[in-house]
Amino acid sequence: MAPYYGPDEPQSTVQLERFFLAGDVACGVGYGIQLVLFYSCAIYLWNRRKQSRKGLFLLAYITLLLSVSTIFLIVQARTVQLMYVDNRNYPGGPWPFFLATQNWAVNTMFDACLFTLTFLCDALMLWRCWVIWTSAGKLIAYLVSAIPALTLLASFIMGTFWTLESSQPGLSFYSKLPLAFGTSYYSISLGVNIIMTFLITGRLLAYRKQILDTLPAEHAKGYVSLLTIVVESAAIYSVCAFLFLITYSVNNPANQVLLFISCAAQQITSYMIIYRLVDGRAWRKDTLFVFSTQKGSPEKYQKDVVNHLSTFHAASVGFALSEAGNETATSMGTDIHDTYGEESNPSQETAV
């Protein structure tokens, strides 16, 4: 039998350390996907910055998101180095060292970055929920968004307490008080995402029949397909966060991996929403209005709708980054040129 060269630690501790390393790998993979999506969105937004300066807001948002993600990745890599290389002989092993040094700057930054990323992505989803519901009227949109907004505020407060408590000397994610705060924080954050997921999904499903009756199938699927609804509602993140919350509350080692997976899933979902937005396929405030107000022959109706939907616009934050043609603007009875700025060249529009 081969000699044993493993650590002289309880099996449960060894298992935690294994999952911690696996979580580090998941963090790197998620960051790589984010880089690709950031590049795609940033290049498009930067190239169209002259059509509307408001598009710079979106560029600033994704730049901030990537910046915090980069700090988060660096901090995570530094934590692994401290645990497994610089302090490998700490009494009890790497995991006890990690738990005993939560008040170090590197671990405090880890908590703060994680909290900031979650809040930024939750705020984007809240705005998406409001935009999608504005077709029913702004008053209804505000009323529908009120509960998620208040829940988001509660998660911000609870997340602040969790971050502060987790970074206290002698405490960690898994100490009694931080664990209680953390479970409450993630429960509220998950709750607000589930609420917004159902609100967005329900509203898009309500639109489905009307749009399918209006647009050709190849154009309608970009707005009412199952994949579209999953992306727009951030359902992927809700599932990952739910799995993390369960494993974290019962202190299962798998929470180490699911924490990074759910964090990456939330950010990737945000980039995918913005990517649909810059590609002109995301829902905007007047999407349903355009479907229901075009007049003329069926052929002209579909042509005008498709021309309008091919406009490059920032749907999820209510910005229009370029204009529809004069024909579409006239049929809608709206002077888009005066509202949003210079008219874009139709030859440069993005196809739906």
Protein Blocks (a to p, Z undefined) as FASTA:
>chain_A
ZZdfbdcddfklmmmmmmmmmmmmmmmmmmmmmmmmmmmmmmmmmmmmmmpmklmmmmmm
mmmmmmmmmmmmmmmmmmmmmmmmmmmmgghijklmmmmmmmpmklmmmmmmmmmmmmmm
mmmmmmmmmmmmmmnojklmmmmmmmmmmmmmmmmmmmmmmmmmmmgghiafklmklmmm
mmmmmmmmmmmmmmmmmmmmmmmmmmmmmmmmmmcfklmmmmmgmklmmmmnommmmmmm
mmmmmmmmnopaklmmmmmmmmmmmmmmmmmmmmmmmnopaccfklmmmmmmcgcjfklm
mmmmmmmmmpccdfknopafbdcdfklmmmnopafklmnopaddfklpccZZ
